[in-house]
Structure formats: C-alpha cells, structure tokens
Amino acid sequence: MIKIKRIDDAFKLEATNERGNIIHTDGGPAIGGSNSAYRPMEVLLISVAGCSAIDVINIMKKQRQTIDDFQMEISGEKFEGGTSSPYKYIDVHFILKGDIKEKKLEKAMELTKDKYCSVLHTLRKDLEVNFHFTLN
C-alpha cells in the first residue's frame, strides 16, 4: 500500500510506501502548483524507465554481458487539448558502455517491451513506445 499526504495548501503531495520510501509530486503553476516536485506524468515515465531498466540489466547479466556504465533518457509526447493529456508516445533511450553484443541488447529491449515490463503492460495498448540505444 502507498499512503498519500497533502503537504501544502495547493497540490504538493508526499507518497510513502510500506518500506518508508518517499516521493513528492506537485502540479505546475498553470493550475496553482509550485513546480517543486515531480509531476505525476513524470513519475509515470520514471516507472516505465525503472521497470524496463531492471529487465534489461537482468537479461544482460543472464546473457553474460558486461555493463560498465548504464544510463537512460526517457521522454514522452502528450496529446493536448482534451479533458486529459495522456501520452501519445514514449521514447526510451538506453545508453550503455561495456563488453556488450548489440544483438543481445536489442533482444533484451524487445523482451522488456513485449513481455516483461509490468508498467508498460498496464498502460493503454495503443500507446506507442519506442526503444533505442547508444552502445559504447
């Protein structure tokens, strides 16, 4: 269970999980927020990145690939103008250094996208998600 607590008189919230980990969210100034924390849609991107990172790292380890440095960049473009602004697409970019075979990295990305990442499989089926990488 995650508990949510409002911590200012606007939209800043504190979420705490059962292990005591904390994350803050806030709204933007356009709606009266202070922009002092992650926005909820940014947390969604973090969730997609975290889930797919765990999968890719785990798969690469099982394939005996040596990762010396692992980074990611994730972004999304939202639909605008409706009552909500869901993501139109999400772009996930893995940046790895190490003794890594390109085909194995491509396979790991394919597996997280199509089979393993629970966060992605919770999202709309028509959401376009693109995975790509930079190696060494």
For each residue, the residues with C-beta under 8 A, 3 or more apart:
1: 17 18
2: 15 16 17 18
3: 15 16
4: 13 14 15
5: 13 14 15 16
6: 12 13 14
7: 12 13 14 24
8: 11 12 34
9:
10: 26 27 32 33 34
11: 8 25 26 27 31 32 33 34
12: 6 7 8 24 25 26 33 34 36 37
13: 4 5 6 7 24 25 26 37
14: 4 5 6 7 22 23 24
15: 2 3 4 5 22 23 24 25
16: 2 3 5 20 21 22
17: 1 2 20 21
18: 1 2
19:
20: 16 17
21: 16 17
22: 14 15 16
23: 14 15 37 38 43
24: 7 12 13 14 15 36 37 38
25: 11 12 13 15 37 38 39 40 43
26: 10 11 12 13 33 34 35 36 37 38 39
27: 10 11 31 32 33 35 39
28: 31 33 35 39
29: 32 33 34 35
30:
31: 11 27 28
32: 10 11 27 29
33: 10 11 12 26 27 28 29 36
34: 8 10 11 12 26 29
35: 26 27 28 29
36: 12 24 26 33
37: 12 13 23 24 25 26
38: 23 24 25 26 42 43 46
39: 25 26 27 28 42 43
40: 25 43 44
41: 44 45 76 78 85 87
42: 38 39 45 46
43: 23 25 38 39 40 46 47
44: 40 41 47 48 87
45: 41 42 48 49 74 75 76 90
46: 38 42 43 49 50 74
47: 43 44 50 51 119
48: 44 45 51 52 74 90 92 117 119 120 123 129
49: 45 46 52 53 72 74 92
50: 46 47 53 54 119
51: 47 48 54 55 112 117 118 119 120
52: 48 49 55 56 92 109 112 113 117 119 120 131
53: 49 50 56 57 70 72 94
54: 50 51 57 58
55: 51 52 58 59 108 111 112 116 117
56: 52 53 59 60 94 105 108 109 112
57: 53 54 60 61 67 70
58: 54 55 61 62
59: 55 56 62 63 107 108 111 112
60: 56 57 63 65 67 100 104 105 108
61: 57 58 64 65 67
62: 58 59
63: 59 60 101 104 107 108
64: 61
65: 60 61 98 99 100 101 104 105
66: 98 99 100
67: 57 60 61 70 96 97 98 100
68: 97 98 99
69: 95 96 97 98
70: 53 57 67 94 95 96
71: 94 95 96
72: 49 53 92 93 94 95
73: 93 95
74: 45 46 48 49 90 91 92 93
75: 45 90 91
76: 41 45 87 88 89 90 91
77: 87 88 89
78: 41 85 86 87 88
79: 82 85 86 87 88
80: 85
81:
82: 79 85
83:
84:
85: 41 78 79 80 82
86: 78 79 124 127
87: 41 44 76 77 78 79 90 127
88: 76 77 78 79 127 128
89: 76 77 127 128 129 130
90: 45 48 74 75 76 87 127 128 129 130
91: 74 75 76 129 130 132
92: 48 49 52 72 74 129 130 131 132
93: 72 73 74 131 132 133 134
94: 53 56 70 71 72 105 109 131 132 133 134
95: 69 70 71 72 73 133 134
96: 67 69 70 71 100 105 133 134 135 136
97: 67 68 69 135 136
98: 65 66 67 68 69 136
99: 65 66 68
100: 60 65 66 67 96 104 105 135 136
101: 63 65 104 105
102: 105 106 135
103: 106 107
104: 60 63 65 100 101 107 108
105: 56 60 65 94 96 100 101 102 108 109 133 135
106: 102 103 109 110 133
107: 59 63 103 104 110 111
108: 55 56 59 60 63 104 105 111 112
109: 52 56 94 105 106 112 113 131 133
110: 106 107 113 114 131
111: 55 59 107 108 114 115 116
112: 51 52 55 56 59 108 109 115 116 117 120 131
113: 52 109 110 117 120 129 131
114: 110 111
115: 111 112
116: 55 111 112
117: 48 51 52 55 112 113 120 121
118: 51 121 122
119: 47 48 50 51 52 122 123
120: 48 51 52 112 113 117 123 129
121: 117 118
122: 118 119
123: 48 119 120 127
124: 86 127
125:
126:
127: 86 87 88 89 90 123 124
128: 88 89 90
129: 48 89 90 91 92 113 120
130: 89 90 91 92
131: 52 92 93 94 109 110 112 113
132: 91 92 93 94
133: 93 94 95 96 105 106 109
134: 93 94 95 96
135: 96 97 100 102 105
136: 96 97 98 100
